[in-house]
């Protein structure tokens, strides 16, 4: 094997070999086997959350960003954050949660099929019907505690991230509604009433509230804890700190815009990108990749790039140490808006 091919795991030579034994550990954000399920005392469940926490510790907002965050806190209004990929939109939510001691960030990642119902709660009617049928066949009938009893209905309801954020509490939760611009045309308008009123109803519970003990049912939250909901209504005590992010791929309706505090983040500078790399890969990788950060910034003046591409390039060129480092980095950091 020549020196130029020493970093290659797959050689394309059609000959079996033990190259997999030389494959280095995966990047932290792709380490599925290395998740820390025990946590480290502050709610972190895996390395991705650890990186978010580290970013939150290192995040230093600019003056305008700081003012708009505080405006949203004072006014109890959602914060709509727009900017290019890698500008630090989601980091902002984690930074606020970390500094103010508001717990883990609830995250609702939006796709084209997302609906308001997905964010509020899910009722698994099919699972309940199946359990009722199984219980009936086993002779359990509808005794208290069996799937057919009204008391058991909460076992089939799980609150979504938005629904969990609206639970009554002394201090607000932080909710990240990520990439709202990827939603269908209806979702931004559908959010209006819930964000304005700070409450929503669960009809499945309201219909049987008079048959529930004290009108309450126990349901599961998005982060896995059990809470009691009374009379089928969830109403916040402290309005959550809601961060809506957008990559600027579409405009939002005026009714949503007037209910939000709008913050436009500019392109990240060298210091912010270095912080981003340091949080994910450590100080040494950030120093070694300093030249790639500078090249990334220069190219981003005229090309659409994403900070994830920079992370990939710095990790791979450091872990694999290929002889054609610059060429490989350019292959990994390809413009996202290139003409077809």
C-alpha positions as CSV (number, residue, x, y, z in Angstrom):
1,X,0.0,0.0,0.0
2,X,1.4,3.4,-1.0
3,X,1.8,6.3,1.4
4,X,-1.0,8.2,-0.4
5,X,-3.5,5.4,0.3
6,X,-2.6,4.6,3.9
7,X,-5.6,6.4,5.3
8,X,-8.0,4.4,3.1
9,X,-10.1,1.7,4.9
10,X,-11.8,0.5,1.8
11,X,-9.2,0.2,-1.0
12,X,-11.4,-1.0,-3.9
13,X,-8.9,-3.7,-4.8
14,X,-11.3,-6.6,-4.6
15,X,-9.2,-8.3,-1.9
16,X,-10.5,-9.0,1.6
17,X,-8.4,-7.5,4.4
18,X,-8.6,-6.4,8.1
19,X,-8.9,-2.6,7.4
20,X,-11.9,-2.2,9.7
21,X,-9.6,-2.7,12.6
22,X,-7.9,0.6,11.7
23,X,-11.1,2.6,11.6
24,X,-10.9,5.3,14.3
25,X,-13.8,6.1,16.7
26,X,-16.7,7.9,15.1
27,X,-17.3,11.6,15.4
28,X,-19.1,12.4,18.6
29,X,-22.3,13.4,16.8
30,X,-22.4,9.9,15.0
31,X,-21.4,7.8,18.0
32,X,-24.6,5.7,18.4
33,X,-22.9,3.1,20.7
34,X,-21.2,5.6,23.0
35,X,-24.3,7.2,24.4
36,X,-24.2,8.0,28.1
37,X,-27.5,6.7,29.2
38,X,-26.7,7.2,32.9
39,X,-26.3,10.9,32.3
40,X,-23.8,13.1,34.3
41,X,-26.1,14.7,36.8
42,X,-27.5,17.5,34.8
43,X,-30.0,15.8,32.5
44,X,-27.5,15.1,29.7
45,X,-28.3,11.7,28.0
46,X,-25.8,11.4,25.2
47,X,-22.8,13.1,23.7
48,X,-24.9,15.2,21.4
49,X,-26.6,16.8,24.4
50,X,-23.2,17.2,25.9
51,X,-22.0,19.1,22.9
52,X,-25.1,21.4,23.1
53,X,-24.3,22.0,26.8
54,X,-20.7,22.9,26.0
55,X,-21.8,25.2,23.2
56,X,-24.2,26.8,25.7
57,X,-21.4,27.4,28.1
58,X,-19.2,29.0,25.5
59,X,-21.9,31.0,23.7
60,X,-21.3,34.8,23.9
61,X,-24.2,36.6,22.1
62,X,-23.8,39.9,20.4
63,X,-25.5,43.1,21.7
64,X,-28.6,42.8,19.4
65,X,-29.0,39.1,20.1
66,X,-28.8,39.7,23.8
67,X,-31.4,42.5,23.7
68,X,-33.9,40.5,21.6
69,X,-33.5,37.4,23.9
70,X,-34.3,39.6,26.9
71,X,-37.2,41.3,25.1
72,X,-38.8,37.8,24.5
73,X,-38.2,36.9,28.2
74,X,-39.8,40.1,29.4
75,X,-42.8,40.1,27.0
76,X,-43.4,36.3,27.2
77,X,-43.3,36.2,23.4
78,X,-41.8,33.5,21.1
79,X,-38.4,34.4,19.6
80,X,-38.2,33.8,15.9
81,X,-34.6,33.4,14.9
82,X,-33.6,33.5,11.3
83,X,-30.2,33.0,9.7
84,X,-28.0,30.7,7.6
85,X,-27.2,27.1,8.7
86,X,-24.5,27.2,11.5
87,X,-25.3,30.8,12.6
88,X,-26.0,29.5,16.1
89,X,-29.8,29.6,16.1
90,X,-30.4,26.4,18.1
91,X,-27.4,27.1,20.4
92,X,-29.3,30.2,21.6
93,X,-32.1,28.1,23.1
94,X,-29.6,25.9,24.9
95,X,-27.6,28.9,26.2
96,X,-30.7,30.5,27.7
97,X,-31.7,27.2,29.3
98,X,-28.2,26.6,30.7
99,X,-27.7,30.1,32.1
100,X,-31.1,30.4,33.7
101,X,-31.3,26.9,35.0
102,X,-34.5,26.0,33.1
103,X,-33.7,22.3,32.5
104,X,-33.2,20.4,29.3
105,X,-34.4,22.0,26.1
106,X,-37.5,20.5,24.6
107,X,-37.0,20.1,20.9
108,X,-39.6,19.8,18.1
109,X,-37.8,19.3,14.8
110,X,-40.2,20.3,12.0
111,X,-40.6,18.4,8.7
112,X,-43.0,18.9,5.8
113,X,-45.5,16.5,7.4
114,X,-45.5,18.1,10.9
115,X,-48.8,19.2,12.3
116,X,-49.9,21.1,15.4
117,X,-51.2,17.8,16.8
118,X,-47.7,16.3,16.6
119,X,-46.4,19.1,18.9
120,X,-49.3,19.0,21.4
121,X,-50.0,15.3,22.1
122,X,-50.5,11.8,20.6
123,X,-53.4,9.5,21.5
124,X,-52.7,5.9,20.6
125,X,-56.3,4.8,20.0
126,X,-55.3,1.6,18.2
127,X,-53.1,0.4,21.0
128,X,-55.9,1.0,23.5
129,X,-58.4,-0.9,21.4
130,X,-56.0,-3.8,21.1
131,X,-55.4,-3.9,24.8
132,X,-59.2,-3.7,25.5
133,X,-59.7,-6.7,23.2
134,X,-56.9,-8.7,24.8
135,X,-58.2,-7.9,28.3
136,X,-61.7,-8.9,27.3
137,X,-60.5,-12.2,26.0
138,X,-58.6,-12.8,29.2
139,X,-61.8,-12.2,31.2
140,X,-60.6,-8.9,32.8
141,X,-63.6,-7.0,31.6
142,X,-63.3,-3.3,32.4
143,X,-62.2,-3.5,36.0
144,X,-60.3,-0.5,37.4
145,X,-56.7,-0.5,36.1
146,X,-57.6,-2.7,33.1
147,X,-57.1,-1.2,29.6
148,X,-60.9,-0.7,29.2
149,X,-61.3,1.4,32.3
150,X,-61.5,5.2,31.9
151,X,-58.7,5.6,34.5
152,X,-56.3,3.8,32.0
153,X,-56.8,6.2,29.1
154,X,-53.9,8.4,30.2
155,X,-51.6,5.4,29.5
156,X,-52.2,5.9,25.8
157,X,-51.6,9.7,25.7
158,X,-48.2,11.2,25.3
159,X,-47.6,15.0,25.2
160,X,-45.5,16.3,22.5
161,X,-42.7,18.9,23.0
162,X,-45.1,21.9,22.7
163,X,-47.6,20.2,24.9
164,X,-45.0,19.5,27.5
165,X,-43.7,23.0,27.4
166,X,-47.2,24.3,28.2
167,X,-47.6,22.3,31.4
168,X,-48.0,24.5,34.5
169,X,-44.8,25.2,36.3
170,X,-43.2,27.9,38.5
171,X,-40.5,28.6,35.9
172,X,-40.8,28.3,32.1
173,X,-39.4,25.4,30.0
174,X,-37.3,26.2,26.9
175,X,-38.8,24.9,23.7
176,X,-36.9,24.8,20.4
177,X,-39.2,24.6,17.4
178,X,-36.5,23.9,14.8
179,X,-36.6,24.8,11.1
180,X,-40.2,26.0,11.0
181,X,-39.6,27.0,7.4
182,X,-39.7,23.3,6.4
183,X,-43.3,23.0,7.5
184,X,-46.3,22.9,5.2
185,X,-48.2,26.1,4.6
186,X,-50.7,25.6,7.4
187,X,-48.5,25.0,10.5
188,X,-47.4,28.6,11.2
189,X,-51.0,29.7,11.2
190,X,-52.1,26.7,13.3
191,X,-49.6,27.7,16.0
192,X,-51.1,31.1,16.5
193,X,-53.8,30.4,19.0
194,X,-51.8,28.0,21.1
195,X,-48.9,30.5,21.3
196,X,-51.3,33.3,22.1
197,X,-53.4,31.6,24.7
198,X,-50.8,29.3,26.3
199,X,-53.2,26.4,26.6
200,X,-54.8,23.6,24.7
201,X,-57.4,20.9,25.2
202,X,-57.2,17.1,25.0
203,X,-60.8,16.1,23.8
204,X,-60.2,12.4,24.6
205,X,-59.8,13.4,28.3
206,X,-62.5,16.1,28.3
207,X,-65.2,13.6,27.2
208,X,-64.6,11.4,30.2
209,X,-63.5,14.0,32.8
210,X,-66.6,13.5,34.9
211,X,-65.8,9.8,35.2
212,X,-62.1,10.3,36.2
213,X,-61.1,10.5,39.9
214,X,-61.0,14.3,40.6
215,X,-61.3,14.8,36.8
216,X,-57.6,13.9,36.4
217,X,-55.7,11.5,34.2
218,X,-52.0,10.6,34.3
219,X,-50.2,11.1,31.0
220,X,-46.6,10.8,29.8
221,X,-44.6,13.9,28.8
222,X,-42.2,14.3,25.9
223,X,-39.2,13.9,28.2
224,X,-40.6,10.7,29.8
225,X,-42.1,11.8,33.1
226,X,-45.7,11.2,34.2
227,X,-47.9,14.2,35.0
228,X,-51.6,14.6,35.9
229,X,-53.9,16.6,33.6
230,X,-57.2,17.9,35.0
231,X,-60.4,18.2,33.0
232,X,-58.5,17.5,29.8
233,X,-56.9,20.9,29.7
234,X,-53.2,21.9,29.7
235,X,-52.6,25.5,30.7
236,X,-49.2,27.0,31.3
237,X,-48.4,28.9,34.5
238,X,-45.2,30.5,33.2
239,X,-45.2,30.9,29.4
240,X,-42.3,28.8,28.0
241,X,-39.3,30.5,26.3
242,X,-40.1,29.4,22.7
243,X,-37.4,29.7,20.1
244,X,-38.6,29.2,16.5
245,X,-35.8,28.9,14.0
246,X,-35.7,29.4,10.2
247,X,-33.1,29.1,7.6
248,X,-34.9,31.8,5.6
249,X,-36.3,29.5,3.0
250,X,-39.7,31.1,3.2
251,X,-41.7,34.1,4.5
252,X,-44.1,33.6,7.4
253,X,-47.6,35.1,7.7
254,X,-47.9,38.5,9.3
255,X,-50.1,37.3,12.2
256,X,-47.3,35.0,13.3
257,X,-44.6,37.7,12.9
258,X,-46.5,40.2,15.0
259,X,-46.8,37.6,17.8
260,X,-43.0,37.0,17.8
261,X,-39.8,38.9,18.6
262,X,-37.7,38.6,15.4
263,X,-34.0,38.2,15.5
264,X,-31.9,37.9,12.3
265,X,-28.5,36.4,12.9
266,X,-25.7,37.3,10.5
267,X,-23.1,34.9,9.2
268,X,-21.0,33.4,12.0
269,X,-17.6,34.9,12.4
270,X,-14.3,33.1,13.0
271,X,-14.7,33.1,16.8
272,X,-18.2,31.6,16.7
273,X,-17.2,28.9,14.3
274,X,-14.1,28.0,16.3
275,X,-16.3,27.8,19.4
276,X,-18.7,25.5,17.5
277,X,-15.7,23.2,16.5
278,X,-14.3,23.3,20.0
279,X,-17.6,22.2,21.6
280,X,-17.8,19.2,19.3
281,X,-14.2,18.2,18.8
282,X,-12.1,19.8,21.5
283,X,-9.5,22.6,21.6
284,X,-6.8,20.7,19.7
285,X,-9.0,20.0,16.7
286,X,-10.1,23.6,16.7
287,X,-6.5,24.8,16.6
288,X,-5.6,22.3,13.9
289,X,-8.5,23.2,11.8
290,X,-8.0,27.0,12.1
291,X,-7.0,27.3,8.4
292,X,-10.1,25.3,7.3
293,X,-12.3,27.7,9.4
294,X,-10.7,30.7,7.6
295,X,-11.3,29.1,4.2
296,X,-14.8,28.2,5.1
297,X,-15.5,31.8,6.1
298,X,-14.0,33.1,2.9
299,X,-16.1,30.8,0.7
300,X,-19.3,31.4,2.6
301,X,-19.2,35.1,1.4
302,X,-20.3,33.9,-2.0
303,X,-21.5,30.3,-1.4
304,X,-24.2,28.6,0.7
305,X,-22.4,26.4,3.2
306,X,-23.3,24.6,6.4
307,X,-21.2,24.5,9.6
308,X,-21.8,20.7,9.7
309,X,-19.7,20.4,6.6
310,X,-16.9,22.2,8.4
311,X,-17.1,19.8,11.3
312,X,-17.0,16.8,8.9
313,X,-13.9,18.2,7.2
314,X,-12.0,19.0,10.4
315,X,-12.8,15.7,12.0
316,X,-11.9,13.6,8.9
317,X,-8.7,15.4,8.0
318,X,-7.6,15.1,11.6
319,X,-8.6,11.5,12.3
320,X,-7.5,10.1,8.9
321,X,-4.6,12.4,8.2
322,X,-4.9,12.0,4.4
323,X,-2.0,13.4,2.3
324,X,-4.4,15.5,0.2
325,X,-5.9,17.3,3.2
326,X,-7.0,20.5,1.4
327,X,-8.5,18.6,-1.6
328,X,-10.5,16.3,0.7
329,X,-11.8,19.2,2.7
330,X,-13.0,20.9,-0.5
331,X,-14.8,17.7,-1.5
332,X,-16.6,17.6,1.8
333,X,-17.4,21.3,1.9
334,X,-19.4,21.7,-1.3
335,X,-21.7,24.6,-1.9
336,X,-25.3,23.8,-1.2
337,X,-26.6,26.2,-3.8
338,X,-24.5,25.1,-6.7
339,X,-26.3,25.2,-10.1
340,X,-27.5,21.9,-11.4
